[in-house]
Amino acid sequence: MLRPFLLLLVFVLPNLQGISAQGETQLYLFNITRTPDKLYHIYGPKFLSGFNPGGYTNQPFFTSAGDILVSVRKAGETQNDIWLLSPAAKKCKQLTSTKANEYSPQLRSTGDYYSVVRQVEGEPIDQQVFQFPIHGGTYESLTPDMKDIGYYGWVKPDDLALYRIEGQSNQLMSYNVQEHKSKRITTSIGRTLISDGKGGVYYIHKFSETYWYIKKYSETSTVIDIVAETPSKSEDFAIAPDGTFFMGKDQKLMYLSPEDHNTWKECGDLSVYGIQHISRMSVSPDGKQLALVASKE
């Protein structure tokens, strides 16, 4: 049960169409502050998924305007669509309404399009990266020759890092959407792929059952560097503009600053808000807000 001081932002929305079998997830928004002694804290939580009780509200991505793209499914339905949440204005807008499921929305660098992982109609295992015009219009596949994409991240305006599903494992690949050229980088990765802003990509390497690491691959040097061991076996993280990493450890939010020499610190115990399992997250471009997803499992 949420404590009384948790601010609820309940949006009144029409029903969604359908989705698959993901469990219930809830979306929260926190403010981030850094003290003079360089410690991070979060405060002022807002509950953003009150419009979707029992449903799936997940995979948040901040726009430059402070809005949040999410993948949404109503409880008991079987269809994922992309929505745009505007917490400041307390508004929501449905962006897609197709016959296919759309996940992992991200805004492209030009701002004219957003991209998604889309399950192509009639082929449940056919997942490609598509782009949609932000103001509506014809959508298209950016990876027509790749049909096994689980997750992705933009590294450069035309370059993707792809999480490709292959048997019992998975692969990290680079892919150019103009030339349709790909290159295999490594295997056994997590689902979060974030650009370093210089042509490199951060990801989780599941080295063994015990040890997982945040690593960075540089396309220019083809070198893989270890950033730090994860505080728990989590594959979800976010990076603030100043290079600070945020990860969840059950109900605790952890952070790692560049100057901390691989030492994770606690940013807050979110069990006080009824949050037990932290998963997907995103930091706003100005570094002042963090959106995170909590699940029951």
DRENVEX-653279 format. One record per atom (N, C-alpha, C, CB): x, y, z. Coordinates in steps of 0.05 Angstrom, whole numbers, padded with zeros to 5 digits, always signed. Glycine has a CB too. Example, Ala and Ser with C-alpha at 12.3 -4.5 7.8 and 13.67 -1.06 7.14 Angstrom:
BEGIN
+00264-00114+00156
+00246-00090+00156
+00264-00066+00156
+00226-00089+00181
+00257-00045+00142
+00273-00021+00143
+00258+00001+00157
+00282-00012+00114
% end
This chain:
BEGIN
+00017-00024+00000
+00000+00000+00000
+00018+00025+00000
-00019+00000+00025
+00013+00044-00017
+00029+00068-00018
+00023+00086+00005
+00024+00083-00044
+00045+00099+00016
+00042+00117+00038
+00026+00142+00029
+00069+00125+00049
+00013+00156+00048
-00004+00178+00040
+00010+00201+00026
-00018+00189+00064
+00036+00205+00031
+00050+00227+00020
+00060+00222-00008
+00073+00236+00037
+00054+00199-00020
+00062+00194-00047
+00041+00208-00066
+00063+00163-00053
+00050+00227-00082
+00033+00242-00099
+00024+00225-00123
+00046+00267-00109
-00002+00222-00126
-00013+00206-00148
-00021+00224-00171
-00038+00189-00138
-00011+00217-00194
-00020+00231-00219
-00037+00211-00234
+00004+00241-00236
-00063+00213-00233
-00081+00194-00245
-00092+00206-00271
-00104+00185-00226
-00084+00195-00294
-00094+00206-00319
-00119+00191-00327
-00072+00203-00341
-00138+00205-00337
-00163+00193-00347
-00160+00188-00377
-00188+00211-00341
-00160+00163-00384
-00154+00155-00412
-00175+00135-00422
-00126+00143-00414
-00179+00134-00448
-00195+00113-00460
-00181+00086-00458
-00202+00120-00489
-00196+00065-00462
-00184+00038-00460
-00165+00033-00483
-00206+00017-00461
-00144+00018-00476
-00125+00009-00497
-00137-00015-00511
-00097+00002-00485
-00125-00022-00534
-00132-00047-00547
-00116-00069-00535
-00128-00045-00578
-00115-00088-00535
-00101-00112-00529
-00074-00113-00515
-00098-00123-00550
-00054-00139-00508
-00024-00146-00508
-00017-00173-00498
-00009-00126-00492
+00008-00178-00496
+00018-00205-00490
+00018-00210-00460
+00046-00208-00501
+00036-00229-00451
+00033-00239-00424
+00052-00227-00404
+00037-00268-00425
+00061-00203-00408
+00077-00191-00387
+00060-00187-00362
+00090-00165-00396
+00073-00186-00339
+00058-00182-00314
+00053-00152-00309
+00073-00194-00291
+00040-00147-00287
+00034-00120-00279
+00059-00104-00273
+00014-00119-00255
+00061-00080-00282
+00083-00062-00275
+00072-00034-00269
+00104-00061-00298
+00087-00019-00253
+00078+00007-00245
+00101+00027-00250
+00069+00008-00216
+00094+00051-00258
+00114+00072-00265
+00113+00094-00245
+00108+00082-00293
+00137+00102-00235
+00140+00124-00216
+00160+00144-00227
+00150+00112-00189
+00157+00169-00217
+00175+00191-00225
+00186+00203-00199
+00160+00212-00242
+00212+00205-00197
+00226+00217-00174
+00242+00241-00183
+00243+00196-00160
+00246+00260-00165
+00265+00281-00169
+00292+00272-00159
+00256+00307-00154
+00314+00281-00171
+00341+00274-00163
+00355+00299-00153
+00356+00261-00187
+00369+00297-00131
+00386+00319-00121
+00413+00308-00113
+00372+00333-00098
+00433+00325-00115
+00460+00319-00106
+00469+00339-00085
+00480+00318-00131
+00477+00329-00062
+00485+00346-00040
+00513+00357-00045
+00484+00331-00014
+00520+00378-00029
+00547+00389-00032
+00570+00368-00028
+00551+00412-00013
+00564+00348-00011
+00584+00327-00007
+00582+00304-00028
+00581+00315+00021
+00568+00311-00051
+00567+00293-00074
+00552+00267-00070
+00595+00287-00083
+00532+00268-00053
+00515+00245-00049
+00488+00249-00063
+00511+00240-00018
+00478+00229-00076
+00453+00231-00090
+00429+00222-00072
+00453+00214-00116
+00407+00236-00076
+00382+00229-00062
+00359+00232-00081
+00378+00246-00036
+00338+00218-00077
+00313+00222-00093
+00290+00229-00074
+00306+00196-00108
+00272+00245-00085
+00250+00255-00068
+00226+00262-00086
+00259+00279-00051
+00204+00269-00074
+00180+00278-00088
+00168+00258-00108
+00187+00303-00103
+00164+00233-00099
+00154+00213-00118
+00126+00218-00129
+00154+00186-00105
+00122+00211-00154
+00095+00213-00166
+00089+00186-00179
+00094+00236-00188
+00065+00177-00176
+00056+00152-00187
+00042+00158-00214
+00036+00137-00167
+00055+00148-00235
+00046+00156-00262
+00027+00136-00276
+00069+00160-00279
+00024+00112-00265
+00008+00092-00279
-00019+00087-00265
+00024+00066-00281
-00029+00107-00251
-00056+00104-00240
-00078+00101-00260
-00062+00127-00222
-00072+00110-00285
-00092+00107-00307
-00094+00078-00316
-00084+00124-00331
-00076+00061-00308
-00074+00033-00318
-00072+00013-00296
-00050+00031-00337
-00091+00011-00278
-00089-00007-00255
-00088-00036-00263
-00113-00003-00236
-00069-00050-00253
-00066-00079-00259
-00053-00084-00286
-00092-00092-00258
-00046-00063-00301
-00036-00066-00328
-00005-00064-00329
-00048-00046-00346
+00004-00061-00353
+00033-00059-00359
+00039-00031-00369
+00041-00081-00381
+00055-00017-00353
+00065+00010-00361
+00095+00009-00357
+00051+00033-00343
+00110+00008-00379
+00138+00000-00377
+00155+00013-00398
+00140-00030-00379
+00181+00009-00395
+00202+00017-00414
+00201+00048-00419
+00198+00003-00441
+00204+00063-00397
+00203+00092-00400
+00227+00104-00415
+00201+00105-00373
+00222+00125-00430
+00243+00140-00444
+00236+00169-00444
+00247+00129-00473
+00254+00186-00433
+00250+00214-00432
+00254+00228-00459
+00267+00227-00411
+00237+00247-00465
+00242+00265-00488
+00256+00290-00477
+00215+00273-00502
+00266+00306-00495
+00280+00331-00487
+00262+00350-00473
+00293+00344-00511
+00235+00348-00478
+00216+00365-00465
+00207+00356-00438
+00191+00368-00483
+00218+00333-00429
+00210+00322-00403
+00186+00304-00403
+00205+00345-00384
+00175+00298-00427
+00154+00278-00429
+00167+00250-00429
+00138+00283-00455
+00150+00230-00426
+00160+00203-00424
+00145+00184-00443
+00156+00192-00395
+00160+00171-00461
+00149+00151-00478
+00148+00124-00462
+00165+00147-00504
+00126+00110-00465
+00123+00084-00451
+00108+00064-00469
+00108+00088-00424
+00112+00039-00462
+00096+00017-00475
+00074+00009-00455
+00115-00008-00482
+00050+00008-00464
+00026+00005-00447
+00008-00018-00455
+00010+00031-00445
-00001-00033-00436
-00022-00054-00440
-00042-00053-00417
-00009-00082-00443
-00067-00054-00424
-00088-00055-00403
-00090-00083-00392
-00115-00046-00415
-00098-00085-00366
-00102-00110-00353
-00122-00127-00368
-00111-00106-00324
-00115-00153-00373
-00133-00171-00386
-00133-00169-00416
-00160-00167-00376
-00117-00150-00427
-00117-00147-00456
-00090-00158-00467
-00121-00118-00464
-00088-00158-00494
-00065-00172-00506
-00050-00154-00527
-00074-00197-00520
-00053-00128-00524
-00041-00110-00543
-00024-00089-00530
-00063-00097-00561
+00001-00085-00538
+00018-00064-00529
+00018-00041-00549
+00047-00074-00524
+00014-00017-00540
+00017+00007-00556
+00035+00027-00542
-00011+00019-00562
+00044+00047-00557
+00062+00067-00547
+00045+00092-00539
+00084+00075-00567
+00051+00102-00515
+00037+00125-00505
+00058+00146-00497
+00019+00118-00480
+00050+00171-00497
+00067+00193-00488
+00054+00205-00463
+00070+00215-00511
+00069+00205-00441
+00059+00216-00416
+00072+00244-00412
+00066+00198-00392
+00056+00263-00404
+00066+00290-00398
+00060+00296-00369
+00053+00311-00417
+00077+00288-00351
+00072+00291-00322
+00067+00320-00314
+00095+00280-00306
+00081+00339-00325
+00078+00367-00317
+00050+00377-00323
+00099+00384-00330
+00040+00368-00346
+00013+00377-00355
-00009+00357-00347
+00013+00380-00385
-00001+00335-00335
-00020+00314-00327
-00037+00304-00350
-00038+00324-00304
-00023+00299-00372
-00037+00290-00397
-00023+00265-00408
-00038+00312-00418
-00038+00250-00423
-00028+00227-00438
-00038+00227-00466
-00035+00201-00423
-00023+00215-00484
-00032+00213-00512
-00023+00186-00523
-00020+00236-00529
-00042+00172-00535
-00036+00147-00548
-00023+00152-00575
-00061+00129-00551
+00000+00141-00580
+00014+00146-00605
+00010+00124-00626
+00044+00149-00600
+00008+00099-00618
+00004+00077-00637
-00021+00062-00631
+00028+00058-00637
-00034+00052-00652
-00057+00035-00649
-00057+00016-00673
-00084+00051-00647
-00039-00004-00672
-00036-00022-00695
-00044-00050-00687
-00007-00021-00705
-00041-00069-00705
-00047-00097-00700
-00023-00111-00688
-00056-00111-00726
-00001-00098-00685
+00023-00110-00674
+00030-00097-00647
+00047-00107-00693
+00046-00112-00631
+00055-00101-00605
+00080-00084-00610
+00062-00124-00586
+00080-00062-00596
+00104-00044-00597
+00116-00040-00569
+00096-00016-00609
+00142-00042-00568
+00157-00040-00543
+00180-00021-00546
+00166-00068-00534
+00193-00015-00523
+00219+00000-00522
+00219+00025-00539
+00241-00018-00531
+00201+00044-00534
+00201+00069-00550
+00225+00086-00543
+00175+00085-00545
+00237+00098-00564
+00259+00117-00561
+00256+00139-00582
+00287+00102-00563
+00263+00163-00574
+00262+00185-00593
+00288+00186-00609
+00257+00212-00578
+00286+00188-00635
+00310+00191-00652
+00322+00218-00648
+00303+00186-00681
+00347+00221-00655
+00362+00246-00649
+00351+00270-00664
+00391+00242-00656
+00338+00266-00687
+00327+00288-00702
+00302+00299-00688
+00320+00280-00730
+00289+00283-00672
+00264+00291-00658
+00239+00288-00675
+00267+00319-00650
+00242+00280-00700
+00219+00277-00718
+00207+00250-00717
+00227+00283-00747
+00222+00230-00708
+00213+00202-00707
+00219+00190-00680
+00226+00186-00730
+00203+00170-00672
+00210+00153-00650
+00211+00125-00660
+00189+00156-00626
+00227+00108-00647
+00231+00081-00656
+00221+00062-00634
+00261+00075-00661
+00215+00038-00643
+00204+00017-00625
+00214-00010-00634
+00172+00018-00625
+00212-00030-00616
+00214-00058-00625
+00185-00067-00630
+00227-00076-00602
+00180-00077-00654
+00153-00083-00662
+00151-00112-00671
+00144-00065-00686
+00131-00126-00660
+00125-00153-00669
+00108-00152-00694
+00110-00169-00646
+00120-00161-00716
+00106-00158-00742
+00082-00177-00743
+00126-00165-00765
+00060-00166-00755
+00035-00181-00756
+00038-00209-00769
+00014-00165-00772
+00026-00229-00756
+00027-00256-00767
+00052-00271-00760
+00023-00255-00796
+00072-00258-00749
+00097-00271-00742
+00104-00264-00713
+00119-00263-00762
+00094-00279-00694
+00099-00271-00666
+00129-00270-00659
+00086-00291-00648
+00146-00285-00672
+00174-00285-00665
+00190-00265-00683
+00186-00313-00667
+00176-00252-00701
+00189-00233-00719
+00188-00205-00706
+00175-00232-00747
+00211-00197-00694
+00213-00171-00680
+00234-00154-00694
+00219-00175-00650
+00226-00131-00703
+00244-00112-00717
+00242-00085-00704
+00237-00111-00747
+00262-00068-00710
+00261-00040-00701
+00247-00024-00723
+00290-00029-00696
+00226-00011-00715
+00210+00007-00733
+00213+00035-00725
+00180-00001-00734
+00208+00054-00743
+00206+00082-00736
+00178+00093-00744
+00228+00098-00749
+00168+00110-00727
+00142+00123-00731
+00146+00154-00731
+00121+00115-00709
+00133+00169-00749
+00134+00198-00747
+00121+00207-00721
+00120+00211-00771
+00134+00225-00707
+00124+00234-00681
+00097+00247-00683
+00144+00253-00668
+00090+00259-00706
+00064+00272-00709
+00045+00255-00725
+00068+00299-00723
+00051+00229-00729
+00033+00211-00743
+00041+00209-00772
+00005+00221-00741
+00034+00185-00784
+00040+00181-00812
+00050+00152-00816
+00061+00200-00822
+00062+00147-00839
+00070+00120-00847
+00095+00112-00830
+00077+00119-00877
+00094+00087-00820
+00116+00076-00805
+00131+00056-00823
+00107+00063-00779
+00156+00050-00816
+00172+00032-00832
+00192+00017-00815
+00186+00047-00855
+00201-00006-00825
+00222-00021-00811
+00249-00009-00817
+00221-00051-00819
+00266-00007-00796
+00293+00002-00800
+00313-00022-00802
+00302+00020-00777
+00303-00046-00795
+00319-00070-00795
+00305-00092-00809
+00326-00078-00766
+00298-00089-00835
+00282-00109-00849
+00296-00136-00851
+00276-00100-00876
+00323-00137-00849
+00337-00163-00851
+00343-00174-00824
+00362-00159-00867
+00333-00162-00802
+00338-00172-00775
+00310-00177-00763
+00354-00152-00758
+00304-00202-00757
+00277-00209-00748
+00277-00222-00720
+00264-00228-00767
+00299-00219-00705
+00302-00231-00679
+00312-00212-00658
+00320-00256-00680
+00303-00187-00659
+00313-00166-00642
+00296-00165-00616
+00312-00138-00656
+00310-00167-00593
+00296-00164-00568
+00296-00136-00557
+00309-00183-00548
+00319-00123-00559
+00322-00095-00549
+00342-00081-00567
+00331-00095-00519
+00345-00054-00562
+00363-00039-00579
+00369-00012-00565
+00350-00033-00607
+00389+00002-00576
+00395+00029-00567
+00409+00044-00590
+00414+00028-00542
+00403+00070-00591
+00416+00087-00611
+00444+00095-00602
+00398+00112-00617
+00464+00090-00619
+00492+00097-00612
+00500+00122-00627
+00511+00074-00619
+00492+00124-00653
+00495+00147-00669
+00469+00152-00685
+00520+00144-00689
+00466+00174-00699
+00441+00179-00713
+00431+00156-00731
+00443+00204-00729
+00450+00141-00743
+00442+00119-00760
+00452+00092-00751
+00451+00124-00788
+00464+00091-00727
+00476+00066-00717
+00461+00056-00692
+00505+00070-00711
+00454+00031-00693
+00440+00018-00671
+00459-00003-00658
+00415+00004-00681
+00455-00006-00631
+00465-00029-00617
+00441-00048-00614
+00478-00022-00590
+00444-00073-00622
+00421-00092-00621
+00426-00114-00602
+00416-00102-00649
+00406-00122-00587
+00405-00146-00571
+00390-00166-00588
+00391-00142-00542
+00404-00185-00599
+00392-00205-00617
+00389-00232-00602
+00409-00209-00642
+00365-00243-00605
+00359-00268-00592
+00369-00291-00609
+00328-00271-00586
+00384-00309-00597
+00395-00331-00612
+00396-00356-00595
+00423-00325-00624
+00376-00374-00597
+00376-00398-00582
+00374-00392-00552
+00400-00415-00587
+00391-00405-00536
+00391-00401-00507
+00408-00377-00499
+00402-00426-00494
+00421-00364-00518
+00438-00341-00512
+00428-00316-00526
+00468-00347-00520
+00444-00296-00528
+00437-00272-00542
+00463-00258-00551
+00420-00253-00525
+00460-00240-00569
+00484-00227-00580
+00481-00197-00580
+00489-00236-00609
+00504-00183-00576
+00505-00154-00580
+00517-00150-00608
+00523-00141-00558
+00501-00135-00624
+00510-00129-00651
+00507-00099-00657
+00493-00145-00671
+00524-00089-00674
+00521-00062-00685
+00507-00063-00712
+00549-00047-00687
+00492-00043-00718
+00476-00044-00743
+00472-00016-00754
+00448-00057-00739
+00478-00011-00779
+00474+00014-00792
+00448+00013-00808
+00497+00021-00811
+00429+00032-00802
+00402+00031-00814
+00402+00041-00843
+00383+00046-00798
+00423+00055-00852
+00424+00064-00879
+00436+00043-00897
+00440+00090-00881
+00458+00031-00889
+00472+00011-00905
+00463-00018-00899
+00501+00013-00901
+00447-00022-00878
+00438-00048-00869
+00462-00067-00865
+00418-00060-00890
+00483-00057-00853
+00506-00073-00847
+00507-00078-00817
+00532-00059-00857
+00515-00103-00810
+00516-00110-00782
+00542-00123-00774
+00493-00129-00775
+00549-00122-00748
+00573-00134-00739
+00568-00146-00711
+00597-00114-00738
+00576-00171-00707
+00573-00184-00681
+00595-00174-00662
+00574-00215-00684
+00588-00167-00638
+00608-00157-00618
+00613-00176-00596
+00598-00130-00607
+00593-00186-00583
+00597-00205-00561
+00570-00219-00555
+00607-00190-00535
+00570-00236-00534
+00546-00252-00527
+00541-00248-00497
+00550-00282-00534
+00518-00261-00488
+00511-00261-00460
+00507-00233-00448
+00532-00277-00443
+00491-00217-00461
+00487-00190-00452
+00460-00186-00440
+00491-00170-00476
+00457-00164-00426
+00431-00156-00415
+00415-00139-00434
+00435-00141-00389
+00392-00131-00426
+00374-00118-00445
+00377-00087-00447
+00345-00123-00437
+00393-00075-00429
+00397-00046-00430
+00421-00039-00447
+00400-00035-00402
+00417-00022-00467
+00438-00013-00485
+00437+00018-00486
+00435-00026-00513
+00458+00031-00477
+00458+00060-00475
+00484+00072-00487
+00456+00070-00446
+00481+00091-00504
+00503+00104-00518
+00520+00120-00498
+00494+00122-00540
+00546+00121-00503
+00563+00139-00486
+00566+00167-00499
+00591+00126-00483
+00552+00171-00521
+00553+00197-00534
+00576+00201-00553
+00552+00218-00514
+00594+00181-00554
+00618+00183-00570
+00622+00159-00589
+00643+00186-00552
+00600+00146-00595
+00602+00122-00613
+00605+00096-00598
+00624+00126-00632
+00604+00096-00572
+00607+00072-00556
+00580+00065-00543
+00628+00075-00535
+00578+00041-00532
+00554+00032-00519
+00560+00018-00493
+00538+00013-00538
+00544+00025-00472
+00545+00011-00447
+00524-00012-00446
+00539+00031-00423
+00532-00034-00434
+00514-00057-00432
+00522-00074-00408
+00515-00074-00459
+00505-00093-00402
+00510-00113-00380
+00521-00138-00393
+00485-00119-00363
+00544-00147-00383
+00555-00173-00391
+00549-00193-00368
+00585-00171-00397
+00533-00214-00375
+00527-00235-00355
+00549-00255-00356
+00499-00248-00361
+00571-00249-00343
+00596-00265-00345
+00592-00293-00334
+00618-00251-00329
+00576-00296-00313
+00571-00322-00301
+00545-00320-00285
+00595-00332-00283
+00538-00342-00271
+00514-00341-00254
+00518-00322-00230
+00508-00369-00244
+00543-00317-00223
+00550-00301-00200
+00557-00273-00206
+00572-00314-00185
+00572-00269-00228
+00584-00243-00234
+00572-00230-00259
+00614-00245-00237
+00561-00207-00256
+00551-00191-00278
+00566-00164-00278
+00520-00187-00277
+00572-00153-00301
+00588-00128-00302
+00575-00108-00322
+00617-00135-00311
+00578-00083-00315
+00572-00062-00335
+00598-00059-00351
+00564-00035-00321
+00595-00060-00378
+00618-00057-00395
+00612-00036-00417
+00625-00084-00408
+00633-00026-00429
+00630-00007-00451
+00645-00017-00475
+00639+00021-00443
+00631-00017-00498
+00644-00024-00523
+00648+00001-00540
+00628-00045-00539
+00673+00006-00550
+00679+00029-00567
+00681+00019-00596
+00704+00043-00558
+00665+00030-00613
+00665+00023-00641
+00691+00031-00655
+00641+00035-00656
+00701+00054-00647
+00725+00065-00661
+00750+00048-00654
+00730+00094-00653
+00753+00040-00629
+00776+00025-00621
+00772-00005-00619
+00786+00035-00594
+00746-00013-00621
+00737-00041-00617
+00747-00053-00591
+00748-00059-00641
+00750-00036-00571
+00758-00045-00544
+00734-00047-00526
+00779-00025-00532
+00734-00067-00509
+00713-00070-00488
+00725-00065-00461
+00700-00099-00490
+00714-00046-00446
+00724-00039-00420
+00704-00047-00399
+00730-00009-00418
+00714-00056-00375
+00696-00061-00353
+00693-00035-00337
+00708-00083-00335
+00668-00028-00332
+00662-00004-00316
+00660-00011-00287
+00635+00009-00326
+00643-00032-00280
+00640-00040-00252
+00624-00065-00251
+00626-00018-00236
+00626-00080-00230
+00609-00102-00225
+00582-00091-00216
+00620-00122-00203
+00560-00104-00224
+00533-00094-00217
+00528-00100-00187
+00512-00107-00234
+00512-00083-00174
+00506-00088-00145
+00488-00112-00141
+00493-00064-00133
+00475-00122-00161
+00459-00146-00160
+00456-00156-00188
+00430-00140-00147
+00444-00179-00191
+00440-00190-00217
+00416-00176-00231
+00435-00221-00217
+00421-00151-00238
+00402-00135-00252
+00413-00127-00279
+00394-00109-00235
+00395-00127-00299
+00404-00119-00326
+00393-00092-00334
+00396-00140-00346
+00381-00077-00314
+00369-00051-00319
+00385-00029-00306
+00340-00051-00310
+00393-00009-00321
+00407+00014-00310
+00401+00038-00327
+00438+00009-00309
+00408+00061-00316
+00405+00087-00330
+00430+00103-00324
+00379+00102-00321
+00436+00123-00341
+00459+00139-00338
+00451+00169-00339
+00480+00133-00360
+00459+00184-00318
+00454+00212-00317
+00473+00227-00335
+00456+00222-00288
+00467+00252-00342
+00485+00268-00359
+00513+00271-00348
+00473+00296-00363
+00517+00270-00322
+00543+00273-00310
+00559+00246-00309
+00542+00285-00283
+00547+00225-00321
+00560+00199-00321
+00554+00180-00298
+00589+00203-00323
+00536+00189-00280
+00528+00172-00258
+00510+00150-00267
+00515+00189-00235
+00515+00125-00258
+00498+00102-00264
+00478+00098-00241
+00516+00076-00268
+00454+00091-00248
+00433+00083-00229
+00424+00055-00235
+00409+00104-00230
+00421+00039-00214
+00411+00011-00216
+00393+00005-00192
+00434-00009-00219
+00376-00015-00196
+00359-00024-00174
+00370-00049-00162
+00331-00028-00183
+00368-00052-00136
+00375-00076-00121
+00351-00083-00104
+00401-00073-00104
+00333-00099-00115
+00307-00104-00103
+00292-00078-00099
+00310-00119-00076
+00288-00069-00073
+00273-00045-00068
+00291-00020-00065
+00256-00048-00044
+00317-00024-00067
+00336-00002-00063
+00347+00008-00089
+00359-00011-00045
+00348+00035-00091
+00360+00048-00115
+00389+00054-00109
+00344+00074-00123
+00407+00044-00125
+00436+00047-00121
+00447+00066-00143
+00450+00020-00122
+00470+00079-00137
+00483+00095-00157
+00513+00092-00155
+00475+00125-00153
+00526+00098-00177
+00555+00096-00180
+00564+00121-00195
+00564+00070-00194
+00578+00139-00181
+00589+00163-00194
+00616+00158-00205
+00590+00186-00173
+00624+00172-00226
+00650+00167-00239
+00673+00169-00220
+00654+00186-00261
+00671+00187-00200
+00693+00191-00181
+00693+00172-00157
+00693+00219-00171
+00673+00153-00157
+00671+00136-00133
+00687+00110-00135
+00642+00128-00130
+00702+00107-00156
+00720+00084-00159
+00706+00057-00155
+00743+00087-00138
+00685+00053-00170
+00670+00027-00171
+00656+00021-00145
+00689+00005-00177
+00650+00041-00129
+00635+00037-00104
+00606+00045-00107
+00648+00052-00081
+00588+00026-00105
+00559+00032-00107
+00549+00043-00080
+00543+00007-00116
+00532+00063-00081
+00520+00074-00057
+00490+00074-00060
+00530+00103-00053
+00477+00074-00037
+00448+00073-00036
+00436+00101-00040
+00437+00061-00011
+00418+00104-00059
+00405+00130-00064
+00379+00132-00049
+00400+00133-00094
+00367+00109-00042
+00342+00109-00028
+00330+00082-00026
+00322+00128-00041
+00317+00076-00003
+00302+00051+00001
+00273+00057-00006
+00305+00040+00030
+00264+00046-00028
+00237+00053-00039
+00215+00036-00027
+00237+00051-00069
+00221+00018-00009
+00200+00002+00003
+00181+00020+00019
+00213-00019+00022
+00190+00044+00027
+00172+00062+00041
+00149+00071+00024
+00188+00086+00051
+00152+00069-00003
+00131+00076-00022
+00116+00051-00032
+00143+00092-00045
+00122+00028-00020
+00109+00004-00030
+00123-00009-00053
+00081+00009-00036
+00147+00001-00060
+00162-00010-00083
+00181-00032-00073
+00178+00013-00097
+00180-00055-00085
+00196-00078-00077
+00216-00087-00098
+00178-00101-00069
+00208-00085-00124
+00225-00096-00145
+00228-00074-00167
+00212-00122-00157
+00252-00062-00167
+00258-00041-00186
+00268-00054-00212
+00279-00021-00175
+00259-00045-00235
+00269-00056-00260
+00277-00033-00279
+00248-00074-00273
+00262-00028-00300
+00270-00009-00321
+00270+00019-00310
+00251-00011-00345
+00288+00036-00321
+00290+00064-00311
+00302+00081-00333
+00307+00065-00286
+00298+00108-00329
+00308+00127-00348
+00312+00154-00333
+00288+00131-00372
+00334+00168-00339
+00340+00194-00327
+00334+00215-00348
+00370+00195-00318
+00322+00237-00339
+00315+00259-00357
+00341+00272-00368
+00298+00280-00342
+00339+00285-00391
+00363+00297-00404
+00376+00318-00386
+00355+00310-00430
+00361+00332-00368
+00373+00351-00351
+00383+00339-00325
+00353+00373-00344
+00380+00313-00321
+00390+00299-00298
+00375+00304-00272
+00418+00306-00294
+00351+00317-00274
+00337+00324-00250
+00314+00305-00243
+00325+00351-00254
+00307+00286-00260
+00286+00268-00255
+00293+00239-00263
+00260+00277-00269
+00282+00220-00249
+00286+00192-00256
+00259+00178-00256
+00305+00179-00235
+00253+00165-00278
+00229+00148-00281
+00238+00120-00277
+00215+00152-00308
+00223+00105-00260
+00230+00077-00256
+00205+00060-00255
+00246+00073-00230
+00209+00034-00262
+00187+00015-00262
+00190-00004-00239
+00187-00001-00289
+00168-00011-00227
+00168-00031-00205
+00149-00053-00213
+00159-00018-00178
+00156-00078-00207
+00139-00100-00213
+00135-00117-00188
+00152-00118-00235
+00115-00134-00188
+00109-00151-00165
+00127-00175-00164
+00080-00160-00166
+00141-00181-00186
+00158-00205-00187
+00185-00197-00198
+00146-00227-00204
% end
